[in-house]
Amino acid sequence: MAKVTARTAFITGASSGIGAGLARQLAAQGVHVVLAARRVEALDEVASSIRAEGGQADVAPLDVTDPANVTETMLRLDDELSGIDLVIANAGLAEGRWSGKLEWSHCAQMLGVNVIGATATLTALLPRMAARKSGHLVGVSSLAGVRGLPKMAVYSGTKAYLSTFLESLRLDLRRAGVSVTDIRPGFVKTALTADSGKLPFMLSVDAAAAEIVSAIASKKGVHAFPLPLATAVRGMAAMPNPLYDRVIGR
């Protein structure tokens, strides 16, 4: 696996799933990781397991839907750690619902985490990184954001937002010394997919985390995986709307 050059990393959604997997793999490479999420006990367990393996891990209890708290916490940690090099906006929610029964109450929480939380996380240290002419911003989007999916209007919409936001950041910052990476996973075996039945090309958390760490080390602009599913999704993106509606909307 390629080596990540960051000295410190801040990871949201790090109490389980991909976030915890990323924290463990980055810590194994010598990165000092800060684990952020709402569930303090789960964060402590992940941090303890990292320390038991000789890694450095701190815990930052945090609700990403509170942008002011996100910014305050990350600025404080940036001072305490003499700079955070790598920020990973990984926290996310997913819920499927037929659009004919969709109400605002079904949308608010996903928008709060996937859009507001991710944006707050990615922008908290952005002016400082630009001033330092160094740093790496990573957002965990999804292949589900490439086109709208049935029963996933809110989730697909939030991930499409994140990918477009990251692309604009990448264009703005490409000469500022700040790297930007859009991670677009397919299906990963986590709590978010636990009730979804059999899904194609499902990856384990460790396999997904390894893909992401490799993309971070290479400072890729966009990394979509697994390859077979990413290739199929790229084909879907090129479909004319009438054909897409017939094929995917069945």
N, C-alpha and C positions, 0 to 999 in steps of 0.2 A: 504493500500500500504506500502511495506517495506521502511524503512528510509535509505536515502543515507547519508553516513558519510562525504562526501567531504565538505570542507568549501568554496571552489571556483571552478568554472567550466568555461571552454572556449568552445563555441559551434559555429561551422561554419554552414553556411546556415540557420542562425537563424532569418532571416527577415520574414519568412512565413513557412507554412507547419509543418513538423515534428520538425524542429529546433526550431521554435517559440513555439510549443507545449511543447517540452522538457524544454525550458527555463522557461516557466510559471510554470510547475509542479516542477521543481527543486527549483525555487525561493520560491514556496509555502512551501517547506520543509526547508527553511532557508539557501539555498545555494546562495552565491553571484555569479551571472552569468555574463559572458562577452559575448555579442552577436556580432558575426562577420558575415559580408556579404558585398556585393557591394552596396546594395540599402539603402542609409543612412536614407531617410525619413521613410521607412518601419521599419528599425531597431529602430529608435526613437519611433515609435508608439508602438512597442512591449515592449521596455524598459519602456515607460511611463505607459503602462497598468500594468506592473509588479510592478513599484513603487507605483502606485495607490492602489495596494493590500497590500502594506507594505513590498514588497520584495526589494532586492538590485540588480540593473542591470546597467552595463556599456555597452557602444557601441564601437565597434572597426571596422570601415569601412575597408574592406579588400577584395582583389581579390586573391583567393587561387591559381590561376594559376601563381602567382608571388612568387616563393618559397623564395627568399631572403627577400621580404617584410613580408611574413608569419613568418619566423624565427625571424626577427628583432622585429616585433610587439609582438610576443608571449614572447620573452625573456624580453622585456621591461615591459610587463604586469606582468610577473612572478616576476620581481623585485618589481614593485609597489604594488602588492598584497601580498607580502611576501610568494609567492609560489602559483602556480595553481595546485590544487589537481586532477582535472578531465578534460580531454581533449576529446571532442567528434567531430570526423571528420564526419560531417553529410552532408556537401554540395555535391550535385550530380546533374547530368544532364542525361536525358534519351530521346532517339529519335530512332524510328524504321525505318528501310529501308531495302528493299530486297537487298541481297548481290550482285546481278548482276548489281546494279546501285550504288554500294558503291564506293566513292572516298575519297581521303585523307581529303578533305575539310569537309566531313561529320564526320570524325573521330577525328579531331584535338581538337575541343572544349571539347568533352566528355573525351578524354584522359587527357586534361589539368586539368579539374576539378576532375574527378573521380579517376585518378591515381596520377598525379603530385600533385594536391592540397591536396588530402587525405594523401599522403606520407609526404609531407612537414609539414602538420598539426601534424601528429602523431610523427614525429621525432624532431620537433623543441625543445621540452623540455625533450626529452628522456634521454640524458646524465645527466641532472640535476636531473630528477626523480630517475635514477639509483643510483646517488651519494647520494641522500636523503633517498634512500631505501623506497620510498613511491610514490604513484600516481596511477592513473587509466587511461588507454588509451582505447577509445571506437571508433570503426569504424562502420558506418552504411553501410553495404553491401546490399545484396538482395538475395532472393531465386532464382532470375534469374541468379545468378552466379554459381549455382550448376551444371547446364549443359547448353550448348549453346541452345538458343531459336531462332526459325525462325524470321527473320527480326530484330534481336536484337544482331547481332554479336559484335558490339562495346560495347554496354551496358553490355551484359552478360560477355564479356571478361574483362571489367574493374572491375566488381564486383567479378569475379573469382580471379583476381589479388589481390584485397583488402582482401578477405577472406584468401587466402594463405599467404599473407604478415602478417596479424594479427596472424595467427596460428604460424608462425615462431617467431614473437615477443613474443607470449605467452610462447613458449617453452624456449626461451632464458632467459626470465625475471621471470620465475616462482619462482626462489629462490632469486630474487633481490628485492623483496618487491613491485614490480610494477605489477598491475593487467592489463589484456588485455581482452577485450570483443568484439566479432564479432556479430553484430546485423544483422539478415537476415529477413527483413520484406517481407511480400507478397505485396498485392495491398493496397495502402493507398490513401484515397481521398484527393489529393493535385493537384496543378497545373500540375504536371508531368503526372497525369492520367486523366486529365480533358477531353481530346479528345479521350479516349480509349474505350468509350462505356461501356457496362455492363461487369464487371470483377468479377470473383468468390471470395467470402469471403472478399469483400472490407471492410476495417476498416476506421473509422473516425480518424482524426489526434489525438484527445484526447485519443482514445482507443489505438492507436499505441504508443503514447508517454508514456502512463501508463505501457504498456508492457516493453518498453525500460527502464524506470526508475526502475521498479521492477528487471529487469535483472542486471542493474548497482548496485543496492543495494545489490543483492545477489552475485555480482562479478562472474557471470557466464562466462565461456569461450566462449560459443556460445549460442545464443538464436535465434531460428527460429520460426516465427509465421505468421499467426494464425495456430493453431495445425492441422486442417484438410488439409490445403494447404501444410504445411511443411511435413506432413506425405506422401502426394501424391508425393511431390518433392523427398523425400528420396527414394520412390519406383522407380521414374524415374531414379535416380542416379544409381540404381542397374540393370537397363535394359541393355542387350547386345546392342551394336551399331545397328545391323540390325533391331532389334525390336523397338528401340528408333526412328530410322529414319522413320520407317513405321508409328508409332503411332503419333509422334509429328510433323513430317515433312509433314503430309498430308495438 
